[in-house]
Amino acid sequence: MGLQMQPFGMSSMLKEGHRHLSGLDEAVLKNIEACKQLAIITRTSLGPNGMNKMVINHLDKLFITNDAATIVNELEVQHPAAKILVLAGKAQQEEIGDGANLTISFAGELLQNAEELIRMGLHPSEIISGYTKAINKTIEILEELIERGSETMDVRNKDQVVSRMKAAVASKQFGQENVLCPLIADACIQVCPKNPVNFNVDNVRVAKLQGGGLHNCTVVRGMVIKGDAAGSIKKVEKAKIAVFVGGVDTTATETKGTVLIHSAEQLENYAKTEEAKVEELIKSVADSGAKVIVSGAAVGEMALHFCERYKLMVLKISSKFELRRFCRTTGSVALLKLSQPNPDELGYADSISVEEIGGARVTVVKNEEGGNSVATVLLRGSTDSILDDLERAVDDGVNTYKAMCRDSRVVPGAAATEIELARRLKEFSFKETGLDQYAISKFAESFEMVPKTLAENAGLNSMEIISSLYAEHAAGNTKVGIDLEEGVCRDAASMDVWDLHVTKFFALKYAADAVCTVLRVDQIIMAKQAGGPRRDQQPAGAGMDED
C-alpha cells in the first residue's frame, strides 16, 4: 500500500477532482476577467440606442431584448464571480425595476480598472478601501445633484409622471417612449391608491395581442381576460358577479356515492334528479341577483344549459392568479362550492363584454367606480418577441412609477450626472493621500463608461463627446448631457431627460458592493461536481402560469 503516492498539500485535504485556484493571477484576475465578459455583453445594450441581444434559453425560448435583467437571467451564468454581478443586477431589478444594466456595466468597468491597478502593484485590499471611500463620496455628491423642487411631485399629475418615466422607458423602447409613457402613466394614475406609497405594481396588467401596431395600444380601466365567454351572452351592464373556484358542474353536488340501479325507470329518475339538482343550484345563483358566473375550472354542459336558460353570462378563468386579480377588480369573494352566494359575496362590474381585438376574442371587465381597481395596458405588435419587449418597457415604467411614489427626487439624465460625479470624484482623489487616491481616481474614471457607451451606441465619437462634456461641466453647467439624436451636448433639463435619484443610488451602491465582494476573493476552491441529474434541467415553471 505504502508504495502508492500519498497526496500532499491541498489535495490531501480535499476530495479528488476538486479545483483550487489561488493568488492574484489565478483567482482575482480570472474572476475579473469573467465579470468583464459579462459587462461587455450588457454594456452594448445600455441606454436608449442600446443594441438588442438575441438569447435562446435552455428551453429554446427566444428572447430579443436590451433589458439587461432579462438577458442575464436567461444566460444562466455559470462562473461564480460573474454570478455575483448577476445577483447585483437582480437586486436592482427587484428593488427599483430599472437600472440593472447600469449596475452590471458599471461593476464591470470598476473591475477592469481594478485589474489595471493590480497590475500596477496595488494590493486588492487597498483598492477596496479606495473604492469604499469613493462610493461614499459619490453618494454625497449625488445628493447635491438632485434637482431642486423635484421632491414635491404630485404622482397624479400626468405630465410630471411622464417626464420622470421617459428615461426608463426610452432605454427599452427608444423612439416609442412618447407613445408608451402616457399610456403607462394613465394606467398607473388610475390605480394609484389614496396613499401613493401603497401603490401595487400588480394592479397594472399587460395584455399582449398580436397584430396592429403601437398606435393601437390602449388602456382599459379594468381587466382584459384572454378568451371568450362560454355561453351565448356576450355583454352585460352593471352586473353582479358570483365567483366559484371549484367549477360549475354536475359533480359539484355534495356527496360522491355509489348508486345501484335496477331498472330503466330508476335510471331515468336518477338522471332527472341530478338535472333538477343542477337547475336548483343555478337558479339559486340567479335568484341571488348575480348576472355573471365566473368559474375557476370546467363548466359542465348541463350547467351551461341552465345558465343560458337563466340568462347568466359564464366566464372561465383557469389561472388562479388571474382569478385572484379578477376578484380584486370586482370586489367579489371566491366561493369554493356551487351554492347560493350571500349578497355580500357578490362582486360588481360596470360592464363585462366580449370584444374582438385583432382576431383574438377577449373579455373586457370594466369597473369605473372601484378606485382600487386594476388597469390593463393593451399592447399590440407584430411578433411575440416585440410584444414581450414592449411588456418589459411597460414593466419598467410601472416600477419607476412605484419608485417615484416613494421618492420622487430626480437627477439630470443623459449621462450628465455621471460626468459630474466623475469630475467631482477626480477632485476628491487629489485631496486624498496614500495609495487610495489611485483607486478613487480610477473609480471616477469608471463613470466615463456611461457617456462613452451612450455615445458609442448612438454611433457618435465618444472621445469628442466626453471631452466637451468635461469642458461644459468644468465651466459650471452641471446639467449638460448628451443629446443622442443631434449628437451634441445639451442641457438635460431642456431635453427633459431625468433619472430617478433612487435608481442611480441603488445601481451605483450595488455595483460597488458587488465589486468589493469579487475583489475580496483570493482563493477559489471548487469541489468535484456531484453526479446525478443536473439541477437546472428540471422543466422550468412547472405548474405556474405565465405570471
C-alpha positions, -999 to +999 in steps of 0.1 A: +000+000+000+027+024+011+042+025-024+013+044-039+019+081-039+003+099-010-015+131-020+001+161-004-007+198+001-041+209-007-052+177-024-045+157+008-073+177+024-099+177-003-117+151-023-102+142-056-115+160-086-115+194-068-100+225-085-082+250-065-071+284-078-054+309-055-034+341-056-037+371-078-031+356-111-052+326-108-082+338-087-085+375-087-077+382-123-097+352-136-127+364-116-123+399-130-120+385-165-153+366-162-171+397-149-157+418-176-170+394-202-205+398-186-202+435-186-192+436-222-224+418-231-247+441-212-228+473-219-237+475-256-273+474-247-271+503-223-292+534-229-318+543-255-297+533-285-286+501-269-284+471-292-307+442-288-294+407-278-309+375-290-308+350-262-321+315-266-325+298-232-323+261-223-360+256-232-354+270-267-374+301-259-362+331-279-356+365-262-348+396-282-343+424-258-319+450-245-333+447-210-302+436-190-321+419-163-338+396-188-305+390-206-285+379-176-314+359-162-317+339-194-279+334-199-276+311-169-242+324-160-221+296-145-190+314-134-192+321-096-178+356-098-199+367-127-229+354-108-222+380-081-227+407-107-259+390-119-272+390-084-265+426-080-284+433-112-313+412-100-314+430-067-316+463-086-344+449-108-364+438-078-358+469-058-364+496-084-373+478-116-348+497-137-311+503-139-300+467-138-278+474-169-261+504-152-254+482-122-237+454-142-219+475-167-206+499-141-194+470-119-176+455-149-159+489-156-148+491-119-133+457-121-115+464-153-099+494-136-092+474-106-072+450-128-051+478-141-044+489-105-035+453-095-010+452-125+004+484-112+011+467-080-017+478-057-030+452-033-067+443-036-074+455-001-061+489-009-083+491-039-113+480-018-106+507+007-103+533-020-135+521-038-154+523-005-143+558+001-152+567-034-187+552-033-195+570+000-183+603-016-203+595-047-235+592-027-228+625-011-223+642-044-254+625-058-275+642-031-262+676-042-271+669-078-308+664-070-330+688-090-345+714-067-382+712-062-384+677-075-393+662-042-427+678-041-440+659-070-477+651-075-479+615-086-513+621-101-500+648-124-496+631-157-470+654-172-447+651-142-451+614-142-443+611-179-412+633-177-398+610-149-407+578-166-395+588-200-358+579-194-366+544-181-390+536-209-367+551-236-339+529-226-360+499-235-380+512-265-362+542-279-384+564-302-416+550-288-415+565-253-438+593-263-465+568-272-459+544-243-453+568-214-487+585-215-503+550-216-483+537-187-489+570-167-526+568-173-528+532-161-507+539-130-526+571-121-559+552-124-549+526-099-529+548-076-544+544-041-551+573-017-517+569-002-493+565-032-467+547-011-490+517-012-490+515-050-492+479-061-473+471-093-495+441-098-525+463-104-513+474-138-518+445-161-504+439-195-524+421-222-505+413-253-524+408-285-507+402-319-515+424-348-518+461-351-491+484-341-481+507-312-506+533-321-534+507-314-523+503-278-549+515-253-555+515-216-586+497-202-600+506-168-604+471-155-592+438-167-587+422-200-590+384-199-580+365-230-607+341-241-644+342-248-674+339-226-687+303-225-724+309-232-742+329-258-745+361-237-716+383-246-723+415-229-738+426-195-740+460-179-740+469-142-739+432-132-734+414-100-709+386-102-706+352-084-671+336-085-668+298-080-633+284-077-643+248-080-660+249-113-697+248-122-706+213-130-728+184-121-701+168-099-704+198-078-733+182-059-724+175-023-716+138-020-700+111-041-715+077-037-724+045-054-759+041-067-773+007-076-799+010-103-821-020-110-845-007-137-848+017-166-872+040-147-848+043-118-821+053-142-843+079-158-854+093-124-818+094-113-808+115-143-838+137-137-830+143-101-794+152-110-807+176-136-831+191-111-803+195-086-781+214-110-811+235-121-818+243-085-782+254-079-781+276-109-814+291-101-803+299-066-774+318-080-796+337-104-820+344-076-792+360-056-791+387-082-759+376-100-759+380-137-724+366-142-709+334-131-671+331-131-657+296-129-622+287-119-624+253-135-645+235-161-681+244-168-703+214-174-726+211-204-757+207-183-748+236-160-741+257-190-775+249-205-792+261-173-770+292-171-783+301-206-819+295-195-815+319-166-796+344-187-764+342-168-731+351-186-705+325-180-667+333-178-640+307-173-607+319-158-584+289-154-554+307-140-558+311-103-536+343-103-560+359-129-589+347-108-574+365-077-570+397-097-605+394-110-618+392-075-598+422-066-611+442-095-648+433-089-646+430-052-661+395-052-655+367-028-644+334-044-667+307-033-655+271-030-686+251-039-715+258-060-742+272-037-763+302-033-740+332-026-747+358+001-753+393-012-720+405+003-701+378-015-711+390-049-688+413-069-698+441-092-687+453-126-699+482-147-698+462-178-684+429-190-682+424-227-666+402-252-647+422-278-627+412-308-593+428-310-570+418-338-587+385-344-585+374-308-615+374-286-610+390-252-634+396-223-631+432-210-642+437-174-647+474-168-650+490-133-650+527-132-661+534-096-640+508-079-610+531-074-586+504-062-593+485-094-569+471-120-559+489-152-548+469-182-524+482-209-534+465-241-502+461-262-503+455-299-474+445-320-464+423-349-445+395-333-443+378-299-408+390-292-417+426-299-447+423-276-425+407-249-401+436-252-429+462-250-441+444-219-407+449-204-408+485-212-442+489-195-429+469-166-400+493-162-424+523-165-447+509-138-418+501-115-404+535-120-438+549-110-437+528-079-402+541-071-413+577-076-443+573-054-418+565-026-391+590-035-397+614-064-363+632-064-346+633-098-311+639-111-303+651-146-302+622-171-284+617-204-251+610-186-250+645-171-250+631-136-222+606-144-199+631-158-204+654-129-197+625-105-166+617-124-153+653-123-161+658-086-145+625-076-114+633-095-111+665-075-117+645-043-090+620-052-063+647-053-071+656-017-065+620-005-031+608+005-019+572+003-025+546-023-063+551-020-061+580-043-052+558-073-083+537-066-105+567-062-094+583-094-100+550-112-134+549-097-140+583-110-129+573-145-153+544-144-182+568-146-170+578-181-182+544-192-218+557-192-214+587-216-189+567-236-213+538-241-242+561-248-222+579-274-208+547-289-242+530-291-256+561-309-227+559-333-211+592-321-174+599-314-172+591-277-138+609-271-150+642-285-183+640-266-166+632-233-141+660-236-167+685-245-189+673-216-160+677-192-154+712-206-191+722-201-191+708-165-159+724-156-175+757-167-202+751-141-230+737-163-237+707-142-267+695-161-252+691-195-257+657-210-256+641-244-284+648-269-283+614-287-305+625-316-284+655-325-251+641-314-243+672-294-241+682-257-272+698-243-287+707-210-306+677-197-333+700-183-341+714-218-343+679-232-365+669-203-344+638-195-344+629-158-333+598-139-347+590-105-323+595-077-331+562-061-324+543-093-289+558-096-283+555-058-290+518-057-274+509-090-241+525-080-242+511-045-250+476-056-223+478-082-197+489-058-207+463-033-205+435-059-171+447-070-157+448-035-171+413-030-153+400-061-120+417-052-120+403-017-118+367-031-083+354-032-089+317-034-114+297-054-119+261-043-143+241-063-153+207-051-159+180-076-194+182-090-217+156-077-231+130-100-268+126-107-291+147-128-282+183-131-304+205-111-310+231-139-326+205-162-359+202-145-387+217-165-389+254-157-421+268-144-439+236-140-473+243-126-471+280-129-489+302-153-471+328-173-470+353-145 
